[in-house]
Each structure stands twice: as structure tokens, then as C-alpha cells.
């Protein structure tokens, strides 16, 4: 099982990605962040295996989160 976090401020795009992830048996969506601060906190707390990280995020961009 691979645990995935989505970090993107576009809720429509995030929902589309979540649909694809939820359709796969070996993937589990553990969270969705709308800005860089939330993404950083969720990465620390949830420790996902994969982070789908948008570069252009409010508060902190994807580069700052990395």
C-alpha cells in the first residue's frame, strides 16, 4: 500500500486526482492540502510515501515545501 498526499490549491484538479487514486487498490489518499503551510504540516504528521506537490501554492510554494 502506498500512501499519497495531494498538495494543490485547485480543488477541481485535486478532486480529479483523488478519484484516480481512490480507484486503485494499492493506493490510499491520506490527505489533501490547499497551501504550502498545510502541505508541510501534513507531510510531517502523516509521512506519506508519495506527495503530488504543485509548485505554485499559496503561503509557501512547492520549492519551499521541499
C-alpha positions in Angstrom: 0.0 0.0 0.0 1.3 3.4 -1.0 0.1 6.4 1.0 -0.4 9.6 -1.1 -0.8 13.3 -0.2 -2.1 15.8 -2.7 -1.0 19.4 -2.3 -2.7 21.7 -4.8 -4.8 24.8 -4.5 -7.0 23.9 -7.5 -9.8 21.9 -5.8 -11.2 20.6 -9.1 -7.8 19.2 -10.2 -7.3 17.7 -6.7 -10.7 16.0 -6.8 -9.8 14.5 -10.2 -6.5 13.2 -8.9 -8.2 11.8 -5.8 -10.7 9.9 -8.0 -7.9 8.2 -9.9 -6.0 7.4 -6.6 -9.1 6.0 -4.9 -9.8 3.7 -7.9 -6.5 1.9 -7.3 -6.4 -0.9 -4.8 -2.8 -0.4 -3.8 -3.0 3.4 -3.3 -4.6 5.3 -0.4 -5.1 9.0 -0.3 -4.2 10.2 3.2 -4.7 13.9 2.8 -5.2 17.0 0.6 -3.5 20.3 1.3 -4.6 23.6 -0.2 -1.5 25.6 0.5 2.2 25.1 1.3 1.9 25.5 5.1 -0.7 22.8 5.3 1.2 20.6 2.9 4.4 20.9 5.1 2.5 20.1 8.3 0.7 17.2 6.7 3.9 15.7 5.3 5.5 15.9 8.8 2.4 14.4 10.5 1.2 11.8 8.0 4.5 10.8 6.5 3.1 9.8 3.1 5.1 7.7 0.7 4.2 10.0 -2.3 3.4 13.7 -2.4 1.9 15.2 -5.5 3.1 18.7 -4.9 2.1 21.7 -7.0 4.8 24.3 -7.5 2.5 27.3 -7.4 0.9 27.2 -3.9 -0.3 30.0 -1.6 1.7 30.8 1.5 4.7 28.6 0.6 5.4 27.4 -2.9 6.3 23.8 -3.7 10.0 24.6 -3.7 9.8 25.9 -0.2 7.9 22.9 0.9 10.6 20.6 -0.5 
